Amino acid sequence: MSRRKKTLTEEDRILWSRVARSAVPLKGRAHPEEPEALAVFDPKGLAEEAENFFIGPLESASPQPAAKKKEQVVRKLDEPTRSKLAKGRLEITGRIDLHGLTQDEAYGLLLAFLHRAFASGQRYVLVITGKGSSGEGVLRRAVPKWFSTPPFRGLVGSFEDAARHHGGHGAMYVRLRKRDLT
């Protein structure tokens, strides 16, 4: 048997640096630096940052209304696509974890995340809401309702509960709309 060299993902490196910063370093050593790439997803203080995100560049990244004025409807994800996402045949290009956030914080953070994902051309993302203490978490119920509101409708094409290994009923696969590049 050969051993593969394991490399940490960017999320794992950030998580590890946070854990390492909570420990007392050995004499003569300093705390490790936290990578900047995903530091945006730190839940504390993100509500203000999400609000500031909407000033300026957001307008250029927002989807343009359709020429036909067709009503945009958010639907359930079709079964073949959900199956491909669950089996790993379609790549989930982004994920956000909303555990422990209030509805206001989660709303702003989720909207900012989806705008960034849409602007960068991502197609499938994973939104982790958690199941809540009794199986009916507040965010688990609220996020699907948010998707049908105007700020989200131009971004989200469809969504569905995730497969068990991606979080099951505490997470959702979200298909973002295609960007109109004209």
C-alpha positions in Angstrom: 0.0 0.0 0.0 1.3 3.4 -0.9 0.5 6.5 1.1 -0.8 9.6 -0.6 0.5 12.9 0.5 -2.5 14.7 1.9 -2.8 18.4 1.1 -5.2 20.8 2.9 -7.8 22.7 1.1 -8.0 26.5 1.5 -11.0 26.0 3.9 -9.1 23.5 5.9 -6.1 25.8 6.2 -8.3 28.6 7.5 -10.0 26.4 10.0 -6.7 25.0 11.2 -5.2 28.5 11.6 -8.3 29.5 13.7 -7.8 26.5 15.9 -4.1 27.1 16.2 -4.7 30.7 17.2 -6.9 29.6 20.1 -4.0 27.5 21.5 -1.1 29.0 23.5 2.0 28.9 21.4 5.3 27.4 22.7 7.8 29.7 24.1 9.5 31.8 21.4 6.8 31.0 18.7 4.1 33.2 17.3 0.5 32.5 16.2 0.2 31.4 12.6 -1.1 33.9 10.1 -4.7 33.4 8.9 -4.9 33.2 5.1 -6.9 36.1 3.6 -8.6 34.3 0.8 -11.7 33.0 2.7 -11.5 35.3 5.7 -14.6 37.0 4.3 -16.7 34.1 5.5 -16.0 34.8 9.2 -19.5 35.1 10.7 -18.6 37.8 13.2 -18.8 41.2 11.8 -19.9 40.0 8.3 -23.3 41.7 8.4 -21.6 45.1 8.1 -19.2 43.9 5.5 -22.1 42.4 3.5 -23.9 45.7 3.6 -20.8 47.6 2.5 -20.4 45.1 -0.4 -23.5 46.3 -2.0 -22.2 49.8 -2.5 -20.5 50.3 -5.9 -19.4 47.1 -7.7 -22.6 45.2 -7.0 -24.6 47.2 -9.5 -22.3 46.1 -12.4 -22.4 42.4 -11.2 -26.2 42.2 -10.8 -28.1 40.3 -13.5 -29.8 42.3 -16.2 -33.6 42.0 -16.6 -34.7 39.8 -19.4 -35.8 41.6 -22.6 -39.0 39.6 -22.7 -40.0 40.7 -19.2 -40.6 37.0 -18.4 -41.3 36.4 -14.8 -38.4 34.7 -13.1 -39.5 31.8 -11.0 -37.3 29.7 -8.6 -38.0 26.0 -9.0 -36.9 22.8 -7.5 -33.8 21.3 -8.9 -34.5 18.5 -11.5 -33.7 15.0 -10.4 -30.9 14.2 -12.9 -29.0 17.3 -11.9 -29.4 16.6 -8.2 -28.2 13.1 -8.7 -25.1 14.3 -10.6 -24.3 16.8 -7.8 -24.8 14.1 -5.1 -22.5 11.7 -7.0 -19.9 14.3 -7.7 -20.3 14.3 -11.4 -21.1 18.0 -11.3 -18.8 20.2 -9.4 -20.0 22.3 -6.5 -17.9 25.5 -7.0 -18.8 27.3 -3.8 -20.2 26.8 -0.4 -21.3 28.9 2.5 -22.1 27.9 6.1 -24.8 29.9 7.9 -24.6 28.0 11.2 -24.9 30.2 14.2 -26.0 33.3 12.4 -29.1 35.3 13.0 -31.6 35.7 10.2 -30.4 39.3 9.5 -26.8 38.3 9.4 -27.5 35.2 7.3 -29.6 37.2 4.8 -27.0 39.8 4.1 -24.1 37.2 4.0 -26.1 34.8 1.7 -27.1 37.6 -0.7 -23.5 38.9 -0.9 -22.1 35.3 -1.4 -24.6 34.6 -4.2 -23.9 37.9 -5.9 -20.1 37.1 -5.9 -20.7 33.6 -7.1 -23.0 34.8 -9.9 -20.6 37.5 -10.9 -17.7 35.0 -11.1 -19.8 32.7 -13.3 -20.2 29.9 -10.8 -23.2 27.5 -11.5 -23.7 25.2 -8.5 -23.1 26.2 -4.9 -23.9 24.6 -1.6 -25.7 26.6 1.1 -25.5 25.0 4.6 -28.2 26.1 6.9 -28.1 23.4 9.6 -31.1 21.5 10.7 -31.8 23.3 14.0 -32.2 21.8 17.4 -35.6 20.2 16.7 -35.1 19.4 13.0 -36.9 22.6 11.9 -34.3 25.3 12.1 -35.2 28.9 11.5 -32.7 29.3 8.6 -33.7 26.0 7.1 -37.2 27.3 6.8 -36.3 30.9 5.9 -33.7 30.4 3.1 -36.1 28.8 0.6 -38.6 31.6 1.2 -35.8 34.1 0.6 -35.0 32.5 -2.8 -38.5 33.5 -4.1 -38.0 37.2 -3.2 -36.8 39.8 -5.8 -33.2 40.2 -4.6 -32.6 36.4 -4.9 -34.9 35.6 -7.8 -32.5 37.1 -10.4 -29.6 35.0 -9.1 -31.1 31.6 -8.1 -32.6 29.4 -10.8 -33.4 26.3 -8.7 -32.5 24.6 -5.4 -33.0 21.3 -3.6 -32.0 19.6 -0.4 -28.5 18.2 -0.5 -27.5 14.6 -0.4 -26.7 13.1 2.9 -23.0 13.4 2.6 -23.3 17.1 1.7 -25.5 17.9 4.7 -28.8 16.3 3.9 -31.8 18.4 5.0 -29.4 20.9 6.6 -28.0 21.9 3.3 -29.2 22.9 -0.2 -27.8 22.6 -3.7 -28.4 25.9 -5.5 -28.2 26.3 -9.2 -27.4 29.9 -10.1 -28.8 31.5 -13.3 -26.6 31.9 -16.3 -25.2 35.4 -16.7 -26.4 37.4 -19.7 -23.2 38.6 -21.3 -24.8 40.8 -23.9 
